[in-house]
Each structure stands twice: as structure tokens, then as C-alpha cells.
């Protein structure tokens, strides 16, 4: 089981701040594909991965990061300064 957290507009599109996911995914990209297949709101949230960032166990990561032993994955839009 992995805790999946959603922030900002990702949370708004999916309608949840977080959920526990049973997954066989090997990488973050595999997890994203599993989530996309669930229903339209997930497909909409993960439509453009270039507009998303990911953190694995609270460390910024890439979509090809392995999930072995991971407890938490968070998805969020890029942060902007100002």
C-alpha cells in the first residue's frame, strides 16, 4: 500500500487530498498509468505530466523513480516564485 497525496489543482480535479492505493506499479509512471485507468477525473488530472511534479517519500523525484519500499507519493504542480 502506498499513500498518494494530491495538491493544488490535482486535488481539485481528483476530488481527494490523499488516498491509500494498492498497486503493483514498479515506477511512478506505472502508478500514474494505473490511476489514469480508474476514471475520467484521474485521466484529466494526469493528462499532461509536464505540468506535474512528483515527490517520493518527501523527496523531489522523477516519473521513472522506482516504487520498491516507497510509503508515499505526492503529485503537485510546479512551484512558482514571486
C-alpha positions as CSV (number, residue, x, y, z in Angstrom):
1,X,0.0,0.0,0.0
2,X,1.2,3.5,-0.9
3,X,-0.2,6.8,0.4
4,X,-0.8,9.0,-2.6
5,X,-1.2,12.7,-2.0
6,X,-2.6,15.3,-4.3
7,X,-2.0,19.1,-4.1
8,X,-3.5,22.2,-5.7
9,X,-5.4,21.7,-8.9
10,X,-4.5,18.0,-8.9
11,X,-6.5,17.6,-5.7
12,X,-9.3,19.7,-7.2
13,X,-9.6,17.5,-10.3
14,X,-9.5,14.2,-8.4
15,X,-11.6,15.4,-5.5
16,X,-9.4,13.9,-2.8
17,X,-6.4,15.2,-0.8
18,X,-5.0,11.7,-0.4
19,X,-5.7,8.0,-0.6
20,X,-4.1,4.7,0.1
21,X,-3.5,2.8,-3.1
22,X,-2.9,-0.9,-3.6
23,X,-0.6,-1.1,-6.5
24,X,1.7,-3.4,-8.4
25,X,3.4,-0.5,-10.1
26,X,7.2,-0.6,-10.4
27,X,7.7,3.1,-11.1
28,X,5.9,6.4,-10.5
29,X,5.0,6.4,-14.2
30,X,3.4,2.9,-13.8
31,X,1.4,4.2,-10.9
32,X,0.2,7.2,-12.9
33,X,-0.9,4.9,-15.7
34,X,-2.9,2.8,-13.1
35,X,-4.5,5.9,-11.7
36,X,-5.4,7.2,-15.2
37,X,-7.3,4.0,-15.9
38,X,-9.5,4.4,-12.9
39,X,-11.9,7.0,-14.2
40,X,-12.1,10.3,-16.1
41,X,-11.2,12.6,-13.2
42,X,-7.8,10.8,-12.8
43,X,-7.2,10.8,-16.5
44,X,-7.9,14.6,-16.5
45,X,-5.5,15.2,-13.6
46,X,-2.7,13.2,-15.2
47,X,-3.3,14.3,-18.8
48,X,-0.2,16.4,-19.1
49,X,2.7,15.1,-17.0
50,X,4.9,18.0,-18.0
51,X,2.6,20.2,-15.8
52,X,3.2,18.0,-12.8
53,X,6.0,17.3,-10.3
54,X,6.3,14.3,-8.0
55,X,7.8,13.6,-4.6
56,X,8.6,10.1,-3.4
57,X,8.8,9.8,0.4
58,X,9.0,13.6,0.5
59,X,12.0,13.9,-1.9
60,X,11.6,15.5,-5.3
61,X,11.8,12.8,-7.9
62,X,11.2,11.8,-11.5
63,X,8.4,9.8,-13.0
64,X,10.8,6.9,-13.7
65,X,11.6,6.6,-10.0
66,X,11.2,3.0,-8.6
67,X,8.4,2.4,-6.0
68,X,10.0,-0.5,-4.2
69,X,9.8,0.2,-0.5
70,X,8.1,3.6,-1.0
71,X,5.5,4.7,1.5
72,X,4.3,7.9,0.0
73,X,4.0,9.6,-3.5
74,X,2.8,13.2,-3.8
75,X,1.7,14.9,-7.0
76,X,1.7,18.7,-7.4
77,X,2.1,21.5,-9.9
78,X,5.5,23.2,-10.3
79,X,6.1,25.9,-7.6
80,X,6.5,29.4,-8.8
81,X,8.3,32.1,-7.0
82,X,7.5,35.8,-6.8
